[in-house]
């Protein structure tokens, strides 16, 4: 029973990750606004995250966590820069 659960668990993560990668990448191609482009790019990167979660290796899990933290920090900074540019353009 345990092996069947692990197999289904991995399959679900791989399927959702591939769907997220395809959806995020295809929709990103047609975006004209930078905020929407970054949002759909994040969806694509969550696909990478969920595919890597399907492999139960400790070293890979640590790398996934590091990737997620660094990517989140980077994305928050990019959104902060975009919002501040828009704020200063409206106030000048």
C-alpha positions in Angstrom: 0.0 0.0 0.0 2.8 2.4 0.8 4.5 2.0 -2.6 1.2 2.7 -4.4 0.7 5.9 -2.3 4.2 7.1 -3.1 3.8 6.4 -6.8 0.5 8.3 -6.9 1.9 11.1 -4.8 4.9 11.5 -7.3 2.6 11.3 -10.3 0.3 14.0 -9.0 3.2 16.4 -8.3 4.8 15.7 -11.7 1.5 16.1 -13.6 0.6 19.4 -11.7 4.2 20.7 -12.2 4.1 20.0 -16.0 0.7 21.6 -16.3 1.9 24.6 -14.4 5.1 24.9 -16.5 3.1 24.7 -19.8 0.4 27.0 -18.7 2.7 29.6 -17.2 5.0 29.6 -20.2 2.4 29.8 -22.9 0.3 32.5 -21.2 3.5 34.5 -20.4 4.3 34.7 -24.1 1.1 36.8 -24.8 1.4 39.3 -21.9 2.1 43.0 -22.4 2.0 44.2 -18.8 5.1 43.6 -16.7 3.2 42.7 -13.6 1.2 40.0 -15.3 4.3 38.7 -17.0 6.0 38.3 -13.7 2.9 36.6 -12.2 2.7 34.0 -14.9 6.4 33.5 -14.7 5.9 32.7 -11.1 3.3 30.1 -12.0 5.9 28.5 -14.3 8.5 28.5 -11.5 6.0 26.9 -9.1 5.9 24.1 -11.7 9.6 23.5 -11.3 9.1 23.6 -7.6 6.4 20.9 -7.6 8.3 18.7 -10.0 11.3 18.7 -7.8 9.1 18.0 -4.8 8.2 14.6 -6.4 11.7 13.3 -5.8 12.1 12.3 -2.1 15.9 13.0 -1.8 17.1 15.1 1.2 19.8 17.0 -0.6 17.3 17.9 -3.4 14.8 19.1 -0.8 17.4 21.4 0.7 18.1 22.8 -2.7 14.4 23.2 -3.4 14.0 25.2 -0.2 16.9 27.4 -1.1 15.6 28.0 -4.6 12.2 28.9 -3.3 13.5 31.4 -0.8 15.9 33.1 -3.2 13.2 33.2 -6.0 10.6 34.6 -3.6 13.0 37.3 -2.4 14.0 38.2 -5.9 10.3 38.4 -7.1 9.3 40.5 -4.1 12.1 43.0 -4.9 11.2 43.2 -8.6 7.5 43.9 -7.7 8.7 46.6 -5.2 10.8 48.3 -7.8 7.9 48.2 -10.3 5.5 49.7 -7.8 8.0 52.4 -6.7 8.6 53.4 -10.3 4.9 53.7 -10.9 4.5 55.7 -7.7 7.3 58.2 -8.5 6.1 58.6 -12.1 2.6 59.6 -10.9 3.9 62.0 -8.3 6.2 63.9 -10.7 
